[in-house]
Amino acid sequence: MIKKHLTKTLLATTLMLGFAAQAAVIKSMRFWQSPESTRVVFDLTSPVEHELTVLTNPDRIVVDIPESRVSVDLSQLDIKSDLVKRVRQSKPPKEGVLRLVLDLNKAAEPKSFALKPYQEYGDRLVIDLVDEKREVIKPPESATGAERDIVIAVDAGHGGEDPGAMGPSGTREKDIVLQLSKELVNAINRVNGLKAIMVREGDYYIPHRKRTDIARKHRADLFVSVHADGFKSPRARGASVWVLNLYGAKSEVARWMKLQEEKSELLGGVDSTVVLSEYDNSVRSVLLDLQMESSIAESFKVGREVHSAMKRVAPKMHKNYVEENSLLVLKNPDIPSILVESGFISNPGEERLLKTTAYRRKLAGAVKNGIVDYFKQHAPDGTKFATLYRKNIYHVKRGDNLINVAKRFNTSVSEIKKANKMTSDTVRIGQKLVIPRS
């Protein structure tokens, strides 16, 4: 028995108000597969109105588009999706309506919206199909007494319908940063005690809030978003590192306060047991402020280490310091977050560099080194890094010098200087020294 279980929705009332009905042609259809959804994109000659209906037995999505026609051969579509089996044209409900049917392999929940012309794209109708039976990411288990890896979520910016910035030779930011992110993940995963996960593993788009949600589900200790800058002038150049500014922090605290019960847990990594719903609004606000301040402070620390490491391999840094902005992807009250701009893809020279595997690998290695340097000094409790490095941190006391510290720990002055990247023999009271293991 065929059964409708979703009421028809008319996009015209929300997105297309003001457009007169006009004939449109569907020139092509494209499919973007992500781990939990498929994005179907209709490339159009002009904006359209449409109705969506979900049908079961068998599962399918019906798309009705008035005053339109399709010019692409539906039998020849390159359907890269585990949800969509095929697309076909069907008998319309009335004259003048184009009816397309997406036959599905399993049930999916659709969401649709329009996109205006952008760069090489014209008008588009987008239908996101979410797999209702998708596998839920399980957070890592922390066995009693076991030392865990530090988890770094690496987020390749843009993706799918969002190409990001465009280089002079046509290089797309989304492609470069995905390749660079994979290099970074590989570099991090070669370090004992660190584990990197990819937020975006392929050419598909993930909303900004969803990216940070994925990091939380993996209980990430650090969130690194990877991008490549673009500017109207090809002269702009230089890599950069960004963290959230104060204005962005305030707005995010306000947003979390509004969510209240809906998102009551303040996750704070794998060890947090703070639940916001247990407190009144004033206490919640204080807790969120403190957590956000801590997150930003740690973001600056890791940002400075990464900036310093990138400076040694990048031809130029855009600024000589870590920059601040109210970027949505950095608004994590509970996870230190940085955004790495690998360079200006709009600059011909930097575009050429970023297109080479050798340079991407070198740059990824530098970002990894900065992350390692940060966690050597700030390893969370219960991690392998804490065992490997934290116990070898010595706080300089009055009367100390490198010679007597080296003798105390059965090492050499040169090894201590190398471990701490020191260029002089001078130490100050309270300074943290990494003591290399003998």
N, C-alpha and C positions, 0 to 999 in steps of 0.2 A: 504493500500500500504506500502511495506517495503522500508525504505529509509535509506541510509547511510548518517551520518552527521559528521563523523570524519574520516580523512585520516588514513590509516594504518601506524603504527609506528613500526620500527624495532629496538629493544633494542640492538641488536648485535653490531651496529655501534658505540654505545656510552658506553655500559657497558660490553659487552661480547667480545670485540675485542681481538683476540689472542687465543680464545678457539676454538678448532676444534669441528665440529659437532659430537656429540656422543649421544648414546642412554641414556636416563634418565628415571627414574621411579618416578612418583608422588606418594609418600608413604601415604600422608595424606593431608587434607585440614582443615585449622582452620579459624575461623571468630572472629573478634574483633569489637564490636559495640561501637561507640562514639556518642555523641549527634548530630553530623553533618555528620558523615561518617561511612563507614564500611571498615575494612581492611581484605582482603582475602589473606591467606598465603598458598602457595603450598610448602610442604616439599619435597625436591628432593634428589635423589642420586648423582646428579652432576649438574653443571651449565647448563642452557638452553638458547636458543634464543627464541624469541616469537614475535607474532604480535597481536595487539589489534584492534578490530573494534567495534564501537558502532552502534547498529541498533535500529530503532523505530518501533512502531505499530506491535507487542508489544515491550516494552523496554527490551533490552538485550545486554550483552557484549559477544563478540565472542573472544576466546583466541585460537590462533593457535600455537602449539609447535612442531617443526620438530623433527623427530627421537626420539620420546618419547612415553610412555604409562602410563596408570593410573592403580594402583593396589588397590586403595581404592574403596569401594562400594559407589558410588555417591548417591544412594538412602537412605543411612543410615547416611549421614552427619548431624552433629549437627550444624545447621545453626542458629546462634544467630545474626540476623540482621533484621532490618525493611526495608532494601533495597533489599536483595537477597531472592528470592522466592525459587529457587532450582538451582542445578547445574546438567547438563546432558552432555552426549557425543553425538556429532552429526557427520554427514557424512563429512569427510575431503575434502578440496579443491583439494588435490592431494595425491597420495600414499606416505606413510611415514610421514604424518603430523597428530598429535593428535589435534582434534578440541573439545574444551569444551565450553559450552554455559552457561552463568550465566543469568538466567531469573530473571528479576527485578520486584519489585512491583511498582516502579516509576523511572523516568529518573534519571540518575546519571552520573557524569563526572569522568572517570577513569584516574589514574596516576599509573605507574608501575615502579618497580626497583628491582634489585637483591640484596640479602644479602648473604655474605659469612658465612661459618661455625663459630659459636660462642657458647661457653659453651656446653650445651646439644643439640644445634641445628646444623643441617647440612646446605647445600645450600638451599636457599629459593627464590622463586619468590613472590613478594608482589604486590598486586593490591589494591590501595586505591580508593574507590568509594565515591565521595562527593555528598551529597544530594543537588541538585541545588535549591530546594524549601524549604530548611531548614529555621527554624524560626530564625530571627536575634535577637541577644541579645539587648534589649533596655536599655539604661542607666537609672539609677534612676532619677525620676523627683524631682526637688527641688522647692516645692511650696513656694511662697513668705511668709516670716514670720515663716515658719515651721523649726524646728530644725531637722537636718538629723542625721542618724547614721554614725559613722566612719566605712568605709568598708575595710575589710582585706581579700585579696585573698590568700587562702592557696593552695599551689601547691604540690601535691604528686609526687615525682620524678619518672621517668621511666614509665613502664606500657606496656601492650600488648607484642609485640615482643621484647621489651627491659626489661629484668628482673632485670637489675642493678647488684649489688654485690650479692654473694651467700654465705650463712653461712655454717659452717661445717656439719650441719645436713640437709642441703638442703633448708633452709629458703631463700626465695627470697626477695631482697630489695623492689621490687615494691609492694609486698603484705604487708609487714610490714609498709612501709611509707604511704600506702593508709589507713590502719587501724589507724595509729597514726594521720594522717591528719583529719580523721573523728572525732577522740576524740578532737583534737584541735578546730575544727569548732564548735563542741557541747559546749566546754568550753567557747569559745568566745561569742557564741550566748546567753549564760546565763547572760552576762554582759549588763546591761542597757546602751544603747548608742553605742554599738558595733554590727556590723553585719559581719559575715564571710561567704564567698562563696568558694565552692570547684572548683578549676580549672580542676582537673581530678576526675570525680565521680565514675569511674569504671576501669576495667582492659583493658585499651587501651592506645596507645601511642599518645602524642601530641608533635609536634616539639617545640623547646625552644622558638622561636620567637612567635609562636602561643599562648603559655602559657601567655606571657606578654601581647599579644593583648587581650586575654580574660580578664585579669585584667583591662586593659584600658577600655574595653567596659562596665565593671561594675563600672568604675570610682573609682578604689580602691585607698585608702590612703596609703596602705602598702601591699607589696608583700612578702610572706613568703614561701620559697621553702623547703620542708622537704625531707631529705635523710637519708641513713644509710651507713656509710663508709665501705670500703673493702680494705684489704691490703694482700700482699703475705705472710706476717708473721702473725700467729694467736695471737701473743703477743701484737700487736698494739691495743690500747684501748683508750676510752675517747670520750665524746661528744664535739661538737664544734659549733661555730657560725661564719659565713663568710659574708664579704661584698665585693663589687667590689673595685679593686685596681686602681691606677692611670693609669697604662698602658691600662687596660680594658676601663677606662673612655675615654681616648684619642681616642682609636680605634672606640668606639661607636659614639662619636661626629663626627668623620670622615665619618662613615657610614650614619648618618642622614643627613650630608651635601650633600652626593652623591644622596640621595633620593630626596631632594629638593621638587619639586611640588608634587611628588607621595605621600609623607607623609609630608604635609606642616604644619600640626598643631602640636604645642608643647602642649600636653594635660594638663599636670600638675595637675591632679585631676579634681574635678568638677567645680572649680572656675576659671580656667584659660581661658583667652580670647586671648592669644598670638597666632598669626598665622604667621609662619615663612615666608610664601610666600610674606608677605607684606614688607619684608626687603631685602637688598642686601646681598651678601655672607659674607661680613665682619661682618655685624651686626648679621646675623644668627649664625655665629660661636661664637660670644661673648655671645649671648643669650643661645645657647646650652651649652657652657662652664659653664656659671653661673648656669644654671639649673642643670647640672650634678654635679657641686661642691656642690650645695645645697642638691641634692638627696643623694650624698655619705655622707655628713655631718650628715644628718638625719638618714641615714642607720646605721652609727656608733653609734649614740645616742640610737636608739632602740636596736641595736645589743648588746650594753653594758648592757642594762637593762635585755634583754633576757638571756645573758650569766650569769649575776649575779643570776638570778632566777633559771636557770638550775643547777648552781653550788650547790645549796642547796638540790637538789634531785638526781642528777646523781652521781654514785659511783666515777667517775673521769671525769674531763674536760681535753681534749687533750692538750690545752694550757690555760694559765691564762689570756688570752686576746682575743679580737675579731680578727680573722684572715682575710687576704686579698687574693683575687685571681681574675683572669680575667675570671670568669665563665660566660658563655653566658646568662644564665637565670637571672643573676643579672644586666644585662646591660639595665637599665631603666633610661633614662634621667629625667623622670617626676614622677617616683614613688619610694620612699625609699624602698629598697629591702634587705632582708637578707636570707641566706641559713642556715638552721639548720641541722647539722649532729647529729642524735640521738645517735650515738655510732658506734662501729665497729662490723658489723654483721659477720665479719670474725673471731672475737674473740668469742670462745665458751661461755664464761661467759656472755658477753654482748648480744650475740644472744639469750641465754636463757631468759635474762631479757626482751628483746624487744618482745619476743613471748608471754609474759604475759599481759593480759588486765590491771591488776593492775598497772604495771610499766608504760605502755604506757599512761594510764590515769594520773598518777602522773607527768610524763614528759610533757604531753600536758598542764596540769594545770600550770606547771612552766613557759612554753613558754607564755601561756595566761597572767600570772601575770606580766611577763616582758613587754608585749605589753601594758597592762593596765597602768603600772607604767610610761611608756613612754608617752602615750597619756594624762595622768593626767597633765603632764607638758607641752605637746606640742599639745593640741587639736586644730584642724583647726577651723577657724571661721564658725559660723553657725551650729555647731554640739551640740548635747546634752551634750557631754563631756565638751565642752567649758563652757556651762552654769553650769554644775555640779561642775567643778573643777577649771577652769581658774580664776574665780572671787575670789577664795580662795587662790590664790598665793600671798604671801607677800614677798617683797624684803627687806632684813635686812638693816637697816640704822645705821649710827654711833650712838653709845650709847645704841643700842638695846641689850636685852638679852631675853632668853626664858620666864622668869617670866613676864616681862612687855608686851611682845608680846601676851602671853596667856591671860593676863588681858584685853588687848585691844580688843581681839576678843571673850571674854567670854568663854574661854576653859581652858584646863589644860596643864601644861608642858608635862605630860606623854602622853596626846593625840597628841600633836604636834610631840613629838619624835616618837611615833608609826606611825603616818601618813607619816613621812619623813624617817623612818627606821634609826633613829639617835641612836648612842650608847653613846654619851656624851652630855653635856649641852652647849657646845661651839658653837657659831655661828660666821660667818664672814660677813663683809660688802658686800652687793650685793648678798648674798646667797638667793636662792628662797626657801621659806617655804610653804608647802601645809598646809593650815589652815582647820582643820576638821570642818564640819558644826555642829552647836549646835542642 
